């Protein structure tokens, strides 16, 4: 008699990323502020302010951060965490060329906003 196949559990689905206002803290830390919409994030970026994309899915975080930066100004560049910025720095997108100032940071599995 053949054994019944074990049911395959559904893949884990992580919640979608959240976008927050951001400021820079000590030792390169990105300090998470209030929850905002993508439209608000684009407006903040156009004004030269920082935002951070937070969530458990690295690919989704990176993609949303890129979309925000692109919508804010078109041309952008991706930077890894800057060791010279501090221990807690996050990867980010920023306009290329500058201005405006500011960054669209995103969390990774090992680097989080505070």
N, C-alpha and C positions, 0 to 999 in steps of 0.2 A: 504494500500500500504506500502510495506517495505521500510525502509530508506536505502539509499546507505551507505555502510560502509565508514568511513573516511579513506583516504589513510594514511598508516603508513610511516612516514618519514624515510629515510635510516639512519642507525646509523652513528654518527659522527666518522670520521676517523681522528686520529691525525697524523701529519707527522712523519716519522721515526725519531728515536733519532739521534743526531749528536755527534761525538766524537771530543774532543778538547784537545790540550796540556793543562797542568794545572801546577800551582805553588801554594804554600801556602802563604796566606796573613795574615794580622792582625786578631786577635781574631778568628782563626780557619777558616777564609774564604778561599774558593777555588777560585782562580783567573783563569778564562777561557782564554786560549790563542788561537792560530790558529786552524782552522779546519783541521783534519787529517783523514786518512783512518783507517780501522780496522787493516790492516797489519802494518801501521806505529805505531798505538797504542800498538800493541803487542811488536814491537821492542823497543819502549820507555819503556814499563814495564820491558822488559828483561834487559834494561840498568839501571833500578832502578829509573826511572823518573815517574812522576805522569801524569795521564790522567783523564778526566771527561766526562761522558756521560750526555748529556743535551737533554731534551725533555719534552713533556707534559704527556707522558704515563709512569707511574711509573713501571709497569710490564715490558715494553719494555726496559726501562732504566736499570733496575736491571738485566734483562736477558743478555743484551749486555755487561754490565760491568762484569758479571760473565764469559761470553764467552771469553772476552779479557784476564782476569786474568788467566783463565784455559789454554788458548793457550800460555800464556807467561811462564808458569812454571808448570802447572799440579795441584799441591795441593794449596789450598787457604782457607781462612777463611773470613766470612762476619762479619763486625763490624758495629754497629749502630753509629750514630754521637756521638763523645766523648764529653761530657759536659766539661771535663777538658781541651780539646783542644781549646775550645772557643765557643762563641755563634753561630757562623756561620758554624760550622763543618758539613760535609755531611757524609752519610753512605758510606761505601767503602768495597772493597775486597782487600786483600793483601796476599802475599805468606805465606804459612804455611808449613814448617818453613821458617824463614828469612835466608839469604838474597835471592833475592835482596831487596833493600829498595823500597820505593814508594808505591803508592796506585792507584787503579782504583775507583775513586769516581763516584757517580751518583746522579742526582737531584731527588727530590721528589716534590709533589705538594706544600709543605710548605718550602722547603729548596732548594735554588738555588745557582749556581756558580755566581760569579761577573765578 
